[in-house]
Amino acid sequence: MTSEVDKRQTSFPNLKYPIHRDEDPKTPQQWMKGKRMQDGAEGLWRIHDSLYDFSEFVTKHPGGPLWISSTKGTDITEQFETHHLKGTAELLLPKYFTRKATMPRNSPFTFDEHGFYKTLKSKVMEKLKDIPKDERVKSDQVTDMLLASFVLLSPLCCWAWTYNWILGASLTLLNGFVLSAVISCSHNYLHRADSWRMYLVNLAGISNEDWRIFHSMSHHMHTNTIQDMELSMFEPILQFLPYRHKPIWAQMAAFYWPIIFMFVFVGLFVKEVGTSITNFEGKRLTWTNVIPFTVPAWMWIAGGLPLPWAVLVWVASFMTGSFFFTLFGLTAGHHAHINFFDGDVPRQEYLDWGLHQLDTVVERIDYAGNHFKSITRFGDHALHHLFPTLDHAELKYFYPILLEHCEKFDMPLRTTTFYGALLSHAKQLIRKRPNNFAVKNGKEFDTPNGNLFS
């Protein structure tokens, strides 16, 4: 019987299986603990095959201290390569170099200077100089407008219940929809330097610090692999990995997923409070744990309903927001049945990180280039994954470069629609047969449903 230490990944059998992946509760702290044991960083920070000591750089990091402090003892190659687009980070590395690593990387991804991602990155860095300087203000305006709408709607829907139950129910659903948009907007700031808008995710009971780990560091860097926490956190209820032993009740999630989506915020909220109170793996209560409770308090104070009823209206809005947020998030492009997941045959044993990203996304063309849809519904997702620190208002400027680059490398950007993505996500919950990405131009690649901006 294979021990946990010797267990291997399915698609990349030369790599170690994440040591704490299947342990409950599945938290970012557990994921990081496992990486510190398996990344060969020797208590330092690993980039490619070199070790660095960034202890003195933690408070100097322009993006905020968490990016450095939380990753000590791990391999940060993917984060380093994809989060720095100005060319200055590479110049600082020699100052903090300590020694060469003694263990091989526990990652299948490469960043060859002449490969797909690095050559695309150089073009994007050059194009950045031509982007209007005030473009990011558009995202700030949309986010602030939605936040103001949520602040007004929250007590208004409570008042509406005292006037007319149909109006109350309608405004409660609208309030939940706006909440989902606010949380999605906060995602735009999650990947960048610290700002007050990144704390908006806490309105959903989700720790912004934890989300940076399980979304930005895990899901973004290791998309659809066994290291992707956003797959493991849904298990065993939603099983997206195409393993042959997937039980029939899990395949039936293709039909009962709407119920699960409504409880995602609730589950994350309970886990956040529970692990903070118990100090699980060093996690502690902070002032940010108060943020989600400000919403029902505000609804009670300004809405005119007794406290128990105000809490019920908040819960209804909360679950509605959870449904729409998860709906748009899981149809953003990664959960299509034609994408690569662990359990499938990869195109190569070790492959370019950028090519892997395109193997794991099918872009929704009905959202492409539309800033409002992009920032509130995880649109322009391929570009966002390739360059997560770009603002959603900037992404549309890079489509010509991406499409030209994809043509050069004979790597089509696969496309679909929102409804196509919704159906495909259900098919993935059913799928048990592995896709073979080693077969170039096979059926897995021949799936475009339209052209961007056609």
TAQUIPE-V192726 format. One record per helix or strand of 2 or more residues. SS is the DSSP state (~ for helix, > for strand). FROM is the first residue (numbers start at 0). TO is the last residue. If there is no record, write none. Layout:
# TAQUIPE-V192726
SS/FROM/TO
SS/FROM/TO
This chain:
# TAQUIPE-V192726
~/27/37
>/44/46
>/49/51
~/54/59
~/65/68
~/76/82
~/88/95
>/96/99
>/108/109
~/115/129
~/135/162
~/164/189
~/195/203
~/207/218
~/228/231
~/247/250
~/252/261
~/263/276
~/279/281
~/286/302
~/306/329
>/350/351
~/352/358
>/362/363
~/370/376
~/380/385
~/394/407
>/414/415
~/417/429
